[in-house]
Amino acid sequence: MGRFCKCNGRLLCMCLLPCMMTGHLLVYVLVSIFVTISYTPQKITVHYIASGVSAHSSALASHPVGPFWNLRLEDSAMWNQLQHAWDRQHNPILRGNTTGITRETKLKLLSEIEDECSSVCMSRECSVPRVQDFNSLPEQMRAFILAMHCREYPLLINQPGMCRRNSSLGLDSPMLLMAIKSQVGNFENRQAIRETWGRSGLVKGESNKKGGLVRTVFLLGRQDSSTGPHPDLKNLLELENQKYGDILQWDFRDTFFNLTLKDLLFWHWLQQHCPTAIFVFKGDDDVFVRTGALLDYLHKQWDEHNLWKAYTNKTNLDLFVGEVIYNAMPNREPSAKYYIPERFYKGGYPPYAGGGGVVYSGSLALRLKDVSERVRLFPIDDVYLGMCMYRLGLSPSHHPGFLTFDLPETDRGNPCAYRSVLLVHRRSPNEMLTLWKQLQSLPAHC
């Protein structure tokens, strides 16, 4: 009788064991589902603007929400279609795929559009790419689309000897080449820059006095009646160039949406006439730069790079610094200056640095020039730089001293507030001259 009960107990345990395991599994699944449903992930801010020096923090902005470069074709957006065609064209794996499907047919049509446009670029005319309701777009967007395949424009004013002028001093390579985007009529801005932070020549650093050779060039397009009534300043521009020899002008319409062309054409000029420049500053003609402090920062980066170069195989310095913006979305307001319609471009923007002013290494500038040949032109220049950086697998570095959105209003008149600033945006010529004089003799209590 005892043996029978013992056997029945074992049998009962063997029967119950699977039931108990199944019950535990069911409880685990239910708990996991409950935790997943009740968990609320941290909300990531869209349109995030990196904090500046006023926040007393050098921390980077938040991480991007997701990848920018999407392999999925957005059929309804023109730029995405064109870029997708190039991505496939330059992909060695996909290039040989000749499967005659509908999507491939679309890509072929896009290539045909590009060929048609390329043949008439120099006549400044271009067949209209197939974009929905083209005539309803704002004039500046229509003008950009008509010429977005045109990348080569003749130089009207050149400075081929810009980087060879101090060869007698053994200074063939500028430590810093400043490329300032200007317009024909902005003489006062250019002159204020020449007399203050943009002086060409040997410039001392602020802290270690090491300094270096600085060269400044102004990037201009052609001013014509399509951008508004303008007085004829051609002769005055020629006189200005004879006196200062720092003007680069190309034969394209100087409009807001054509600022991207200044980057592309400047990189070509750099490769041909100043390929050994160690660093490049690219900015607008209404910014103020503390050049000595910037040289201190760049010398530190260069010394660290040379130190690590001895221990690694990396010879080029991929430095790109500014006020970084993450998770930005296109402006869809038709009346806005930065308006980008969804039928032209769909998706978010990659990480990019505010276009008021950025600094990158000369070696990276040449890499940007090469990769730009595989990235479709985009009408907002600082976003386009972000696209090229992303294509290189790089990200811009945030620096709290780049204030492309200016200081707090209460600090703008206080010279001490500029002590940790490298760049500040929106300064008139008179304000540049005043601020420059104030910063030459900062109070000891700063």
C-alpha positions, 0 to 999 in steps of 0.5 A: 500500500505504501509503495502504491502511494509513493508511485502515485505521488511521483506520477502526480508530480510528473503530471503537475510539473509541465502545468507548473512550468506553463503557468510560470511562463504564462505569468512571465508573459503577462508581466512582460506585456504589462511592463511594455504597455505601461512604459512611456519612453522619454520624449525626444524634442524635435527642432532641438537647438544646441545650447550655447555658452549662456547655458554654461555647458559644453555638452552635446545636444541630444542624439538624433531620433533616427537615421537620416540617410534612408534607403527607402524611396520616397516617391512623392518627393522630388529631391528624395527621388533624385538622391535615391537614383544617385545612391543606386548609381554609385552603389557597386552592388546595386549598379549592376541590377538591371531588373526592369521593374517600375521603380527602376523605370522611374530611376531611369527617367530621373537620370534622363532628366538630369542629362537634359539639364546638364546639357543646358546648364551654362545657358542658365536654362533647364527643363523642369523636373517632374514635380507636382504643381510646379507653377504653384511653388514660390519663385525662389524654389522654382528658380532653384529647381530649374538650376539645381543640376548646374554645378559649374560656373565661370570665375569672374574674379579670382585670387590664384596667388592668395596662399603664396604671398608670404612664401619669403617667410616660409608661410605658404600654408595659412593656418586659417583661411576665412571664406566669408559669404557676401554680396556685391552691395555689402561693401561696409560689411566686408570693410568692417571685417577687414579692419577687425576680425578678418584681417589677413596676415600674421595674427596672434593668439589670445592666450598662448600668443602662438597665432598663425597666418590668416587669409580672408576671401569673400565669396560672391555671386552675380547681382542681377535684376531678378533679385530686385532693383540694384545699382550697378556696382561692377566698377566699384567692385573692381576697384575694391578688388584692385585695392584688397585682392580678396574677392572671389566672384562666380557667374551665378545669381546671388540668391539665398537658395544659391548659397550652397553653390558658394560652398561647392565652388569654394571647395573647387577653388580651394583644391586648385589654389589653396589645398594646404590650408590647415583650417577653414572658417566659413561664415556670413558677413554679419558675424563677429569672430574672436580670431585670436581665441579661435586660433588658440582653439585650433592650435590645441586641436592641431597639436592633439592631432599630431600627438595621436597621429604618431600612435594611429594610422589616421593622418587627416584631421576630420574636424568640423565645429559649430553650433550643432542642431539635431532633429530639425524638420523642414519648415512647411510654412509657405511664407517662411524664408526657409520654406521647403515644400513636402513635394520637394523634400520629405523627411527630417534633416541630418545633424548640421551646424548653424550656417552663421559660421563653422570651422573645419579642417582643410583636409576635410574640406577636400573630402567634402568637395569629393562627396558633394559630387554624390549629394544632390544640391539642397537650397539651405546651405548649412543643411547641405553641409550636414548631408555631406558630413552624414554621407562621409559617416561623420558628425559635426562637433558642438562647441558652446562658443559658437553662438549663431543665435546670439547672446541673451539680449541682456548680455549683448552690450557687456564686453565681459560676456564675450570672453568665452565666445568664439563667434556671435551672429548678427552684428552690423559693421558699426557694431563690429568696429565697436565690439572689436575696440572693446575686446582689445582691452577687456576689464581685469575683473572679467 
